[in-house]
Amino acid sequence: MSHVTTHILDASIGRPAADVAVVLQDVDGAVVASARTDADGRVKDLGPETLEPGHYRLRFEVEDYFARSGTDAFYPVVTIDFTIADTEQHYHVPLLISPFAYSTYRGS
């Protein structure tokens, strides 16, 4: 299993956000991994099994997702910066989106 996983829920319609590009970057902005959400809005395999402790960023390309449904959205990209402190833990970073808001939390 990847050290970092994510999923996206479109809170405006109560469904997973499928086929959204997600990029994992290191502190310098270098791409560590990239993937697209599956039909359930999940990315189960994003990068290596372990990452060094440090700061990372998830970049979610939500503009295309909303455009496919003809929905105008305020945020074309959502970025979430987070810290990996313990290399023994799994880091799940969910994202809740709507056309004009987003929220995140540390998942399990």
N, CA, C and O atoms as a GROMACS GRO file, in nm:
protein
  432
    1MET      N    1   0.083  -0.118   0.000
    1MET     CA    2   0.000   0.000   0.000
    1MET      C    3   0.088   0.125   0.000
    1MET      O    4   0.196   0.126   0.060
    2SER      N    5   0.042   0.226  -0.066
    2SER     CA    6   0.114   0.352  -0.069
    2SER      C    7   0.115   0.417   0.069
    2SER      O    8   0.023   0.398   0.149
    3HIS      N    9   0.218   0.491   0.095
    3HIS     CA   10   0.231   0.564   0.221
    3HIS      C   11   0.124   0.672   0.232
    3HIS      O   12   0.077   0.703   0.341
    4VAL      N   13   0.086   0.731   0.117
    4VAL     CA   14  -0.014   0.836   0.111
    4VAL      C   15  -0.128   0.791   0.020
    4VAL      O   16  -0.104   0.745  -0.092
    5THR      N   17  -0.251   0.805   0.068
    5THR     CA   18  -0.369   0.780  -0.014
    5THR      C   19  -0.465   0.897   0.004
    5THR      O   20  -0.449   0.979   0.094
    6THR      N   21  -0.564   0.903  -0.084
    6THR     CA   22  -0.661   1.011  -0.075
    6THR      C   23  -0.793   0.967  -0.136
    6THR      O   24  -0.801   0.865  -0.205
    7HIS      N   25  -0.895   1.044  -0.110
    7HIS     CA   26  -1.020   1.029  -0.182
    7HIS      C   27  -1.089   1.165  -0.185
    7HIS      O   28  -1.064   1.251  -0.101
    8ILE      N   29  -1.176   1.182  -0.284
    8ILE     CA   30  -1.247   1.309  -0.302
    8ILE      C   31  -1.397   1.281  -0.305
    8ILE      O   32  -1.444   1.194  -0.379
    9LEU      N   33  -1.469   1.356  -0.224
    9LEU     CA   34  -1.614   1.352  -0.226
    9LEU      C   35  -1.665   1.488  -0.272
    9LEU      O   36  -1.626   1.591  -0.218
   10ASP      N   37  -1.751   1.487  -0.372
   10ASP     CA   38  -1.816   1.610  -0.418
   10ASP      C   39  -1.936   1.631  -0.326
   10ASP      O   40  -2.041   1.570  -0.345
   11ALA      N   41  -1.920   1.717  -0.227
   11ALA     CA   42  -2.024   1.739  -0.126
   11ALA      C   43  -2.147   1.807  -0.186
   11ALA      O   44  -2.256   1.800  -0.127
   12SER      N   45  -2.132   1.873  -0.300
   12SER     CA   46  -2.247   1.942  -0.359
   12SER      C   47  -2.349   1.844  -0.419
   12SER      O   48  -2.466   1.879  -0.436
   13ILE      N   49  -2.304   1.723  -0.451
   13ILE     CA   50  -2.396   1.623  -0.506
   13ILE      C   51  -2.396   1.493  -0.425
   13ILE      O   52  -2.472   1.401  -0.454
   14GLY      N   53  -2.311   1.488  -0.323
   14GLY     CA   54  -2.308   1.370  -0.237
   14GLY      C   55  -2.253   1.246  -0.301
   14GLY      O   56  -2.294   1.134  -0.269
   15ARG      N   57  -2.158   1.263  -0.395
   15ARG     CA   58  -2.099   1.148  -0.465
   15ARG      C   59  -1.947   1.162  -0.475
   15ARG      O   60  -1.892   1.272  -0.463
   16PRO      N   61  -1.880   1.050  -0.495
   16PRO     CA   62  -1.735   1.056  -0.517
   16PRO      C   63  -1.702   1.134  -0.644
   16PRO      O   64  -1.779   1.135  -0.740
   17ALA      N   65  -1.587   1.199  -0.643
   17ALA     CA   66  -1.539   1.272  -0.760
   17ALA      C   67  -1.443   1.182  -0.837
   17ALA      O   68  -1.329   1.162  -0.796
   18ALA      N   69  -1.491   1.129  -0.948
   18ALA     CA   70  -1.412   1.035  -1.028
   18ALA      C   71  -1.329   1.109  -1.132
   18ALA      O   72  -1.365   1.218  -1.178
   19ASP      N   73  -1.217   1.048  -1.168
   19ASP     CA   74  -1.130   1.094  -1.277
   19ASP      C   75  -1.073   1.234  -1.254
   19ASP      O   76  -1.070   1.317  -1.345
   20VAL      N   77  -1.028   1.258  -1.131
   20VAL     CA   78  -0.961   1.383  -1.097
   20VAL      C   79  -0.811   1.356  -1.087
   20VAL      O   80  -0.769   1.261  -1.021
   21ALA      N   81  -0.731   1.438  -1.154
   21ALA     CA   82  -0.585   1.424  -1.146
   21ALA      C   83  -0.536   1.469  -1.009
   21ALA      O   84  -0.575   1.574  -0.958
   22VAL      N   85  -0.448   1.386  -0.950
   22VAL     CA   86  -0.390   1.414  -0.819
   22VAL      C   87  -0.238   1.399  -0.831
   22VAL      O   88  -0.190   1.300  -0.887
   23VAL      N   89  -0.165   1.497  -0.779
   23VAL     CA   90  -0.020   1.493  -0.784
   23VAL      C   91   0.035   1.505  -0.642
   23VAL      O   92  -0.008   1.592  -0.566
   24LEU      N   93   0.128   1.419  -0.608
   24LEU     CA   94   0.199   1.426  -0.481
   24LEU      C   95   0.335   1.489  -0.508
   24LEU      O   96   0.411   1.441  -0.592
   25GLN      N   97   0.366   1.597  -0.436
   25GLN     CA   98   0.493   1.668  -0.454
   25GLN      C   99   0.570   1.671  -0.323
   25GLN      O  100   0.511   1.665  -0.215
   26ASP      N  101   0.703   1.680  -0.334
   26ASP     CA  102   0.785   1.696  -0.214
   26ASP      C  103   0.797   1.844  -0.180
   26ASP      O  104   0.737   1.928  -0.247
   27VAL      N  105   0.874   1.875  -0.079
   27VAL     CA  106   0.887   2.013  -0.030
   27VAL      C  107   0.944   2.108  -0.135
   27VAL      O  108   0.917   2.228  -0.131
   28ASP      N  109   1.021   2.056  -0.229
   28ASP     CA  110   1.079   2.139  -0.335
   28ASP      C  111   0.988   2.150  -0.457
   28ASP      O  112   1.023   2.218  -0.554
   29GLY      N  113   0.873   2.085  -0.453
   29GLY     CA  114   0.780   2.089  -0.565
   29GLY      C  115   0.802   1.981  -0.668
   29GLY      O  116   0.731   1.975  -0.769
   30ALA      N  117   0.900   1.894  -0.645
   30ALA     CA  118   0.924   1.784  -0.738
   30ALA      C  119   0.811   1.682  -0.728
   30ALA      O  120   0.762   1.653  -0.619
   31VAL      N  121   0.769   1.628  -0.842
   31VAL     CA  122   0.661   1.530  -0.844
   31VAL      C  123   0.713   1.396  -0.792
   31VAL      O  124   0.809   1.340  -0.845
   32VAL      N  125   0.648   1.347  -0.688
   32VAL     CA  126   0.680   1.216  -0.631
   32VAL      C  127   0.596   1.109  -0.699
   32VAL      O  128   0.643   1.000  -0.727
   33ALA      N  129   0.468   1.143  -0.724
   33ALA     CA  130   0.376   1.048  -0.787
   33ALA      C  131   0.255   1.124  -0.841
   33ALA      O  132   0.227   1.237  -0.800
   34SER      N  133   0.185   1.060  -0.932
   34SER     CA  134   0.060   1.118  -0.982
   34SER      C  135  -0.036   1.005  -1.016
   34SER      O  136   0.005   0.893  -1.045
   35ALA      N  137  -0.165   1.037  -1.011
   35ALA     CA  138  -0.268   0.936  -1.039
   35ALA      C  139  -0.398   1.010  -1.067
   35ALA      O  140  -0.405   1.132  -1.062
   36ARG      N  141  -0.502   0.932  -1.095
   36ARG     CA  142  -0.637   0.986  -1.112
   36ARG      C  143  -0.729   0.909  -1.018
   36ARG      O  144  -0.710   0.790  -0.993
   37THR      N  145  -0.829   0.978  -0.966
   37THR     CA  146  -0.923   0.911  -0.878
   37THR      C  147  -1.003   0.807  -0.957
   37THR      O  148  -1.033   0.827  -1.075
   38ASP      N  149  -1.037   0.698  -0.891
   38ASP     CA  150  -1.115   0.593  -0.955
   38ASP      C  151  -1.264   0.628  -0.948
   38ASP      O  152  -1.300   0.738  -0.907
   39ALA      N  153  -1.350   0.535  -0.986
   39ALA     CA  154  -1.494   0.560  -0.988
   39ALA      C  155  -1.550   0.589  -0.850
   39ALA      O  156  -1.656   0.650  -0.837
   40ASP      N  157  -1.479   0.545  -0.746
   40ASP     CA  158  -1.520   0.570  -0.607
   40ASP      C  159  -1.451   0.694  -0.550
   40ASP      O  160  -1.458   0.719  -0.430
   41GLY      N  161  -1.384   0.773  -0.637
   41GLY     CA  162  -1.316   0.895  -0.594
   41GLY      C  163  -1.188   0.872  -0.517
   41GLY      O  164  -1.138   0.963  -0.451
   42ARG      N  165  -1.134   0.751  -0.526
   42ARG     CA  166  -1.016   0.716  -0.445
   42ARG      C  167  -0.890   0.702  -0.528
   42ARG      O  168  -0.893   0.666  -0.646
   43VAL      N  169  -0.778   0.731  -0.462
   43VAL     CA  170  -0.646   0.699  -0.514
   43VAL      C  171  -0.581   0.611  -0.408
   43VAL      O  172  -0.537   0.659  -0.304
   44LYS      N  173  -0.576   0.482  -0.437
   44LYS     CA  174  -0.525   0.385  -0.340
   44LYS      C  175  -0.375   0.361  -0.356
   44LYS      O  176  -0.310   0.308  -0.266
   45ASP      N  177  -0.321   0.400  -0.470
   45ASP     CA  178  -0.180   0.376  -0.499
   45ASP      C  179  -0.117   0.505  -0.547
   45ASP      O  180  -0.105   0.530  -0.667
   46LEU      N  181  -0.076   0.589  -0.451
   46LEU     CA  182  -0.015   0.717  -0.484
   46LEU      C  183   0.126   0.722  -0.428
   46LEU      O  184   0.148   0.764  -0.314
   47GLY      N  185   0.218   0.678  -0.507
   47GLY     CA  186   0.358   0.687  -0.466
   47GLY      C  187   0.408   0.565  -0.395
   47GLY      O  188   0.344   0.460  -0.394
   48PRO      N  189   0.524   0.579  -0.336
   48PRO     CA  190   0.593   0.465  -0.276
   48PRO      C  191   0.530   0.419  -0.145
   48PRO      O  192   0.444   0.486  -0.088
   49GLU      N  193   0.574   0.302  -0.099
   49GLU     CA  194   0.527   0.248   0.028
   49GLU      C  195   0.577   0.329   0.146
   49GLU      O  196   0.512   0.332   0.250
   50THR      N  197   0.692   0.394   0.131
   50THR     CA  198   0.743   0.479   0.239
   50THR      C  199   0.799   0.608   0.180
   50THR      O  200   0.851   0.610   0.068
   51LEU      N  201   0.787   0.713   0.257
   51LEU     CA  202   0.843   0.843   0.222
   51LEU      C  203   0.926   0.892   0.340
   51LEU      O  204   0.899   0.857   0.455
   52GLU      N  205   1.025   0.970   0.311
   52GLU     CA  206   1.106   1.028   0.418
   52GLU      C  207   1.021   1.128   0.497
   52GLU      O  208   0.930   1.188   0.441
   53PRO      N  209   1.050   1.146   0.626
   53PRO     CA  210   0.980   1.251   0.701
   53PRO      C  211   1.001   1.386   0.634
   53PRO      O  212   1.108   1.413   0.578
   54GLY      N  213   0.899   1.470   0.639
   54GLY     CA  214   0.911   1.603   0.581
   54GLY      C  215   0.777   1.656   0.534
   54GLY      O  216   0.672   1.598   0.559
   55HIS      N  217   0.784   1.768   0.465
   55HIS     CA  218   0.665   1.835   0.415
   55HIS      C  219   0.634   1.788   0.273
   55HIS      O  220   0.724   1.772   0.190
   56TYR      N  221   0.506   1.766   0.247
   56TYR     CA  222   0.460   1.722   0.116
   56TYR      C  223   0.335   1.801   0.078
   56TYR      O  224   0.276   1.870   0.161
   57ARG      N  225   0.297   1.791  -0.048
   57ARG     CA  226   0.180   1.860  -0.099
   57ARG      C  227   0.102   1.767  -0.190
   57ARG      O  228   0.160   1.696  -0.273
   58LEU      N  229  -0.030   1.768  -0.174
   58LEU     CA  230  -0.120   1.705  -0.270
   58LEU      C  231  -0.184   1.815  -0.352
   58LEU      O  232  -0.233   1.914  -0.297
   59ARG      N  233  -0.183   1.798  -0.482
   59ARG     CA  234  -0.242   1.894  -0.575
   59ARG      C  235  -0.356   1.824  -0.649
   59ARG      O  236  -0.334   1.725  -0.718
   60PHE      N  237  -0.476   1.877  -0.634
   60PHE     CA  238  -0.596   1.821  -0.694
   60PHE      C  239  -0.642   1.912  -0.807
   60PHE      O  240  -0.672   2.030  -0.783
   61GLU      N  241  -0.648   1.861  -0.927
   61GLU     CA  242  -0.690   1.939  -1.045
   61GLU      C  243  -0.841   1.928  -1.060
   61GLU      O  244  -0.890   1.846  -1.137
   62VAL      N  245  -0.915   2.010  -0.987
   62VAL     CA  246  -1.062   1.996  -0.983
   62VAL      C  247  -1.133   2.074  -1.093
   62VAL      O  248  -1.252   2.050  -1.116
   63GLU      N  249  -1.067   2.164  -1.160
   63GLU     CA  250  -1.133   2.244  -1.264
   63GLU      C  251  -1.194   2.157  -1.374
   63GLU      O  252  -1.310   2.177  -1.411
   64ASP      N  253  -1.119   2.062  -1.425
   64ASP     CA  254  -1.170   1.974  -1.531
   64ASP      C  255  -1.287   1.890  -1.481
   64ASP      O  256  -1.382   1.866  -1.555
   65TYR      N  257  -1.281   1.846  -1.356
   65TYR     CA  258  -1.390   1.767  -1.299
   65TYR      C  259  -1.521   1.846  -1.304
   65TYR      O  260  -1.622   1.795  -1.352
   66PHE      N  261  -1.519   1.969  -1.255
   66PHE     CA  262  -1.641   2.049  -1.256
   66PHE      C  263  -1.683   2.088  -1.398
   66PHE      O  264  -1.802   2.092  -1.428
   67ALA      N  265  -1.587   2.115  -1.484
   67ALA     CA  266  -1.618   2.154  -1.622
   67ALA      C  267  -1.693   2.043  -1.695
   67ALA      O  268  -1.780   2.071  -1.777
   68ARG      N  269  -1.658   1.916  -1.666
   68ARG     CA  270  -1.726   1.804  -1.733
   68ARG      C  271  -1.876   1.803  -1.707
   68ARG      O  272  -1.953   1.751  -1.788
   69SER      N  273  -1.918   1.859  -1.595
   69SER     CA  274  -2.062   1.863  -1.565
   69SER      C  275  -2.122   2.001  -1.593
   69SER      O  276  -2.238   2.026  -1.561
   70GLY      N  277  -2.042   2.089  -1.654
   70GLY     CA  278  -2.091   2.221  -1.687
   70GLY      C  279  -2.106   2.311  -1.566
   70GLY      O  280  -2.185   2.406  -1.568
   71THR      N  281  -2.031   2.281  -1.461
   71THR     CA  282  -2.040   2.357  -1.336
   71THR      C  283  -1.925   2.457  -1.327
   71THR      O  284  -1.808   2.418  -1.336
   72ASP      N  285  -1.958   2.584  -1.310
   72ASP     CA  286  -1.855   2.684  -1.285
   72ASP      C  287  -1.804   2.664  -1.143
   72ASP      O  288  -1.882   2.642  -1.051
   73ALA      N  289  -1.673   2.673  -1.126
   73ALA     CA  290  -1.612   2.655  -0.995
   73ALA      C  291  -1.512   2.765  -0.969
   73ALA      O  292  -1.445   2.813  -1.060
   74PHE      N  293  -1.502   2.806  -0.845
   74PHE     CA  294  -1.413   2.913  -0.805
   74PHE      C  295  -1.267   2.868  -0.795
   74PHE      O  296  -1.176   2.944  -0.828
   75TYR      N  297  -1.245   2.746  -0.749
   75TYR     CA  298  -1.110   2.694  -0.728
   75TYR      C  299  -1.072   2.597  -0.840
   75TYR      O  300  -1.129   2.488  -0.846
   76PRO      N  301  -0.980   2.633  -0.927
   76PRO     CA  302  -0.939   2.540  -1.033
   76PRO      C  303  -0.849   2.428  -0.980
   76PRO      O  304  -0.848   2.317  -1.034
   77VAL      N  305  -0.775   2.458  -0.875
   77VAL     CA  306  -0.681   2.363  -0.815
   77VAL      C  307  -0.692   2.375  -0.664
   77VAL      O  308  -0.704   2.485  -0.610
   78VAL      N  309  -0.688   2.262  -0.596
   78VAL     CA  310  -0.682   2.261  -0.450
   78VAL      C  311  -0.549   2.198  -0.411
   78VAL      O  312  -0.514   2.090  -0.459
   79THR      N  313  -0.476   2.267  -0.325
   79THR     CA  314  -0.350   2.210  -0.276
   79THR      C  315  -0.360   2.194  -0.124
   79THR      O  316  -0.413   2.279  -0.053
   80ILE      N  317  -0.306   2.082  -0.078
   80ILE     CA  318  -0.304   2.053   0.065
   80ILE      C  319  -0.160   2.022   0.104
   80ILE      O  320  -0.102   1.925   0.056
   81ASP      N  321  -0.106   2.104   0.188
   81ASP     CA  322   0.028   2.080   0.242
   81ASP      C  323   0.014   2.003   0.373
   81ASP      O  324  -0.073   2.033   0.455
   82PHE      N  325   0.101   1.904   0.392
   82PHE     CA  326   0.096   1.824   0.514
   82PHE      C  327   0.235   1.773   0.546
   82PHE      O  328   0.327   1.782   0.464
   83THR      N  329   0.250   1.721   0.667
   83THR     CA  330   0.379   1.675   0.715
   83THR      C  331   0.375   1.526   0.747
   83THR      O  332   0.285   1.478   0.816
   84ILE      N  333   0.472   1.454   0.696
   84ILE     CA  334   0.493   1.315   0.735
   84ILE      C  335   0.598   1.317   0.844
   84ILE      O  336   0.713   1.356   0.822
   85ALA      N  337   0.556   1.275   0.963
   85ALA     CA  338   0.648   1.276   1.077
   85ALA      C  339   0.692   1.134   1.114
   85ALA      O  340   0.806   1.113   1.155
   86ASP      N  341   0.602   1.038   1.098
   86ASP     CA  342   0.627   0.901   1.139
   86ASP      C  343   0.619   0.811   1.016
   86ASP      O  344   0.512   0.794   0.958
   87THR      N  345   0.730   0.754   0.978
   87THR     CA  346   0.734   0.672   0.857
   87THR      C  347   0.664   0.538   0.875
   87THR      O  348   0.646   0.465   0.777
   88GLU      N  349   0.623   0.505   0.996
   88GLU     CA  350   0.550   0.380   1.022
   88GLU      C  351   0.400   0.397   1.003
   88GLU      O  352   0.327   0.298   0.994
   89GLN      N  353   0.352   0.520   0.997
   89GLN     CA  354   0.210   0.544   0.984
   89GLN      C  355   0.168   0.558   0.838
   89GLN      O  356   0.248   0.591   0.751
   90HIS      N  357   0.040   0.530   0.815
   90HIS     CA  358  -0.021   0.554   0.684
   90HIS      C  359  -0.085   0.692   0.688
   90HIS      O  360  -0.144   0.730   0.789
   91TYR      N  361  -0.075   0.766   0.579
   91TYR     CA  362  -0.131   0.901   0.572
   91TYR      C  363  -0.242   0.903   0.467
   91TYR      O  364  -0.217   0.890   0.347
   92HIS      N  365  -0.365   0.920   0.515
   92HIS     CA  366  -0.480   0.930   0.426
   92HIS      C  367  -0.532   1.073   0.435
   92HIS      O  368  -0.565   1.121   0.544
   93VAL      N  369  -0.537   1.141   0.320
   93VAL     CA  370  -0.572   1.283   0.317
   93VAL      C  371  -0.695   1.302   0.227
   93VAL      O  372  -0.682   1.321   0.106
   94PRO      N  373  -0.815   1.296   0.285
   94PRO     CA  374  -0.938   1.313   0.207
   94PRO      C  375  -0.964   1.459   0.173
   94PRO      O  376  -0.914   1.550   0.239
   95LEU      N  377  -1.042   1.480   0.068
   95LEU     CA  378  -1.081   1.613   0.025
   95LEU      C  379  -1.231   1.614  -0.002
   95LEU      O  380  -1.282   1.528  -0.074
   96LEU      N  381  -1.300   1.710   0.055
   96LEU     CA  382  -1.441   1.736   0.027
   96LEU      C  383  -1.446   1.862  -0.058
   96LEU      O  384  -1.392   1.965  -0.020
   97ILE      N  385  -1.512   1.853  -0.173
   97ILE     CA  386  -1.517   1.968  -0.262
   97ILE      C  387  -1.661   2.007  -0.294
   97ILE      O  388  -1.753   1.926  -0.285
   98SER      N  389  -1.676   2.132  -0.332
   98SER     CA  390  -1.797   2.184  -0.393
   98SER      C  391  -1.748   2.295  -0.486
   98SER      O  392  -1.631   2.331  -0.480
   99PRO      N  393  -1.833   2.351  -0.569
   99PRO     CA  394  -1.785   2.452  -0.663
   99PRO      C  395  -1.723   2.576  -0.597
   99PRO      O  396  -1.642   2.645  -0.660
  100PHE      N  397  -1.760   2.605  -0.472
  100PHE     CA  398  -1.713   2.728  -0.410
  100PHE      C  399  -1.652   2.709  -0.271
  100PHE      O  400  -1.637   2.805  -0.196
  101ALA      N  401  -1.617   2.584  -0.238
  101ALA     CA  402  -1.557   2.557  -0.107
  101ALA      C  403  -1.486   2.422  -0.111
  101ALA      O  404  -1.514   2.338  -0.197
  102TYR      N  405  -1.396   2.403  -0.016
  102TYR     CA  406  -1.336   2.271   0.003
  102TYR      C  407  -1.293   2.256   0.149
  102TYR      O  408  -1.276   2.355   0.221
  103SER      N  409  -1.277   2.131   0.190
  103SER     CA  410  -1.239   2.099   0.325
  103SER      C  411  -1.156   1.971   0.323
  103SER      O  412  -1.169   1.889   0.232
  104THR      N  413  -1.072   1.955   0.422
  104THR     CA  414  -0.989   1.836   0.433
  104THR      C  415  -0.969   1.798   0.578
  104THR      O  416  -1.002   1.876   0.668
  105TYR      N  417  -0.916   1.680   0.603
  105TYR     CA  418  -0.887   1.635   0.736
  105TYR      C  419  -0.789   1.519   0.728
  105TYR      O  420  -0.766   1.464   0.620
  106ARG      N  421  -0.732   1.482   0.840
  106ARG     CA  422  -0.645   1.364   0.845
  106ARG      C  423  -0.732   1.242   0.862
  106ARG      O  424  -0.797   1.225   0.965
  107GLY      N  425  -0.735   1.159   0.761
  107GLY     CA  426  -0.817   1.038   0.764
  107GLY      C  427  -0.743   0.920   0.824
  107GLY      O  428  -0.632   0.934   0.876
  108SER      N  429  -0.806   0.806   0.815
  108SER     CA  430  -0.744   0.685   0.870
  108SER      C  431  -0.737   0.578   0.764
  108SER      O  432  -0.688   0.468   0.790
   0.00000   0.00000   0.00000
